[in-house]
Amino acid sequence: MIEWVQADTSGWPERLFHRLRLRPETAAWEQARQALESVAGLLEQQMHLVSGYAVCRQPMCLGVQELDGAAWRVVCLCSCSEAVGAMAGELLAKGDYLEGYMLSEGINERIFQASEEVSRRAAREMARRGCGLSRRYSPGEGTLDLSCQKTLLEAFGDVPEVRGITLTPGLMLRPERSMLYVFGADPDYPRRSVEHDCGMCPREGCLYRRTGFGKMGTGTKTGPEERKCTEYAW
């Protein structure tokens, strides 16, 4: 089973402005607001966001007991066109630093938001089947070997949405702005949140890092207003 997700990524400008530490009504905020209009247009026209998950019953030899021993594997994928990343590079090369940076980070923010929605949808689907999920595993991070990229990508088969997503000779995803990860799903696994856990994230200086986990980013807030980390930087 493959389920494609039309994720709502409309909140990316607010997250980006927070990362830039822009205060409303300042000159910098106004410059960024003006640049946002053209950046948002490029993202809308050129990003071609693909996001979804595949539920696999057949065994996968991934070398991780929590995955190999599960009744199901849930493979999640988020990607976008190579062209939109190249446009960000071109803007930076021409000296349009603000627009180039905002476009690059806008791509990241939209993919992160799509990833969060894909994980939530996958968790709900597996809960409907009576299963909880393992923790999330990404090839090349921790115990899941990078060579598993090929196995996970093959879970989507030869469908139009993934025909432009390939692996380099070094087993890295192309387009570069792509995320591929997997959960094990089993009736014996507890129902756990798939929301990002800052305690498991190596980005100790992240502006969005919740308090209580290593070093704090300079923009970290405490109490009820603390923000969620945007997962991993590119």
PyMOL commands that set and color helices and strands:
alter all, ss='L'
color gray80, all
select helices_A, chain A and resi 12-19+27-46+65-68+82-93+97-128+148-154+160-162+198-200+223-225
alter helices_A, ss='H'
color red, helices_A
select strands_A, chain A and resi 2-4+50-56+72-79+132-133+166-167+173-174+178-186
alter strands_A, ss='S'
color yellow, strands_A
deselect
rebuild
show_as cartoon
